Amino acid sequence: MTSLDPRETGPDAAIERSRRFLDLMKTRRTVRRFSDRPVPEELIRNVIATAGTAPSGANKQPWRFVAVSDPALKQEIRDAAEQEERDFYERRANHAWLEDLGPLGTNAEKPFIEEAPWLIAVFKLMKDNFDNERSNQVYYVNESVGIAVGMLIAAAHQAGLSTLTHTPSPMSFLCKILDRPAHERPFLLIPIGYPLDSYVPPKVERKSLSDIMVNNRNDPVDP
C-alpha cells in the first residue's frame, strides 16, 4: 500500500485534501454533446482500472467494462439505443416522467453515442469466473457495480474527461452487438470524452448537505 507523506496524514491535511477533492467534483457535469478530440487509450485504461479497485461482495468483482472506439460499432449501438428510446418517449414513459426530464432537454435522439471518442459499456456478471478455487456465486452485484461506476466517473473527471450515464431500457441489444456471454447483463452505457466547445449543460441545482445528511437520530446538519 502506498503511504502518504507523514506531513500529509494529520487531520488538518486530510480535511484540506477532502476539500480540494470536493471542489473538483463540484465542477463535474453530465455532458450530452462531445468533441471529436481524441482521447488516448491509456486514459480509458486508467479510469477502468480505477473502477476495478472498488469493493465488491465477497471480492467477486462482478463487472466487465467493454471499451468501444470503433465508429461502426458505435453507430450500431446508437441505432439500437435510439429504437428503444423512441419507444420510451412515445409509449412507455408516463407524463410525470416526461415532465421531470423536460428541464434536461432530452429526447430519443442520442448523437453523443457516435460523437464521443469512446463508449464504456458496463456489464454486471451474474456468475463468477475469477478462478477455479471458489464458487461461481456472486453477491450484492448491483451495489458492487454501482460503486465501481461511481469511482470510474470520479476518475474520469479527475483526468479532465466528461461522461454521461446513459440507460436505454431495455439494454439487451448491447449483449448481441458486443458479443457478450449470457451471464453478463448490461448495466450502463457511458460515453466518455471531451465536451463540445459550444455545449452548455442545462442548469441544475444540487441538494444542500443538510438535505442529504443526517447526524445520528435526525440531528440537524448545518447547510
N, C-alpha and C positions, 0 to 999 in steps of 0.2 A: 504494500500500500504506500502510495506517495504521501510523504509528510509535508505539512505546511512549515514554512519558516517559523521558528518559535516566536518571532515578533508579530506574527500574524494569527496567533492562536488564542489570544486573550479575548474576553467578552467584547471590549470596545472594537477590536479589529474585526471580530465576527459580525457585529452589528453593522459596521461600515460596509463589509463585503455584501451583507444581505441587502443593504440599502442600494448599493450600486447595481446589484442584480435586479432588484425590484424596479429601479429606474429604467433599466434596459428593457425589461419585459413590459413595462407600461407603454413603450413605443411600438410594441408588436401589434400589427393589424392584419386581419384577414384580407387577402388580395384576390380579386376576381379577373384581373387582366394582367398578362405577363409580357415582359420584353423578350425579344429573341436573343438577348445577350447570353453567350454560352456560360454554362456552369461546369467546372471541372468535375470529372467523375470522382476524384478523391474527396471533394466536399460532400458529395452524396454518400460515399462510403463511410465517411466520418460521422455524419449525422445518424446514419443507420446503425453504425457500431455503438454510438452513444445510446440509442434506443435499446440496443441489445444488452446494456448494463442494468436494465430495470429489474426490480424484484418481481418474482412470479411465484405462484402457488407451487410448493414443493420443488422449486427451482426447475420446473419443467420448460420454462422459456417457450410458451406456446404461440410463437409468432413467426411469420415469414414476411419479408419485405421484398417485393419484386420491383426493381428499378427499371423504368421504361424510358428509353430515349429515342427509339426508332419511330420516325414520323408515320409510317404506315400503320404500326401498331396503335399509336396514339389516335389516328383517325378512326380506326376500327373501334377503339374504346369510346371515342366521342359519339360515333353514330349509335352505338348500343345504349350509351347513357342517355342520350337525348330522346331516344324512343321511350325509355322508362319515364323520363322527366315529363314528356308531353302527356303521358297517361296520368301522371301525378297531378299536374296542374289542371288538366281538363276534366278529370274524373274522380281521382282518389282523395285529393285534399279537400277538407271541409272549409267552410267560409272563414272560420276563426283562424285556421292555419294560414290561409292565404293573406288574411289581414295582417297577421304577425310578420309575414315575410315581406309585406309591402314596402316598409322603410328601407329594406336592403336592396330593393330593385332587382330581385332575382326573377328568372323565368326559365323556360325549357331550353333556351339556347345556352350552350356551355363551351364557348370558344376557348376558354382557358385550358381545356384538356389538350388541345393541339398547340396552343401558344407556349405553354410552359416547357422549358427545355427538358424537364424530367417529370415523370409521374412516379409516385411511390404507391403501389397497390399493397395494402396491408391485409394479410390473411391471418385468421386465428386457427391454430392447429387443434383439432378435436381428438387427436391421439398423439402420444409422444414418440418421436423417432430419434431421441438423443443418443441412446446406446442400448445394448442388449442386457444390461445388468439390472434394469429396473422395469416396473410395469409400464404399459403404454397408456395408462390413465393420465389425464390432465385435470387440473384443479383451478377454480377461480379464473377461468380463461378470459372472460370479458374484462374483469378487473385488471388482470395482468397485462393484457394487450393495450387496454386504455392507458395504463401508467406508462408503458413503453412509448405510445404515440405522443403523450404529453412531453416526455423527455426529448423525443425527436423534434417536435415543434420548437421547443426551447433551444435545442442545439442549432437548429436551422436559423433561428432569429439571431442567436449569438454570432453566427457566421455571416450575418448580413443578408440572408436569404428570406424570401417571403413564401408563405404557404397558404393553402386553402384546404379545409377538411370537407370533402365532397362525399355525399352519401346518397347516390341514386338508389332507389329501392324498387324492386329487389336488385341485388348486385351479382346474381349468379352468372351473368354474362362474362364477368371477369375470369371465372374459373375456366370457361371454354376458350376465351381468347388467349389467355396466358398459360393454358395447358397445365393447370394445377390439379393435383390428385384429389380424390374425393374427401379426404379428411381435412383439407384446407378450405376454410369458409371465408368469403370476403368480409372484411371488417370496415375498411375505409379506403378512399382514394385521395391521395394528397398530391396535387400539382405543386411543384416547387421550383423557384427561380427568382429572378429579379422583377419587380413590378414595372409595368409600362409607365414611362415617364409622365404621360398625360393622365394616368389613372388617379382618381380622387376617391378614396374609400368613403362609404356612407358614414355619416356621423352617428356614433353610438355612445351611450352612457353606460359606464360600469357601476355596479352597486358599490356603495361605500363599505369600508371594513366593518362598520357597525351593523350593516345589513347582512353580512355573510359570516360573521364570527360571534360566538357566544362564549363567555368565560363561565366555567363550572355550571351552576344551575341558573342559567339565564341572567347572569350578572352582565350589566351593560358594558359595552366596549366603546371607548371614545372614537369618533369618526376619524 
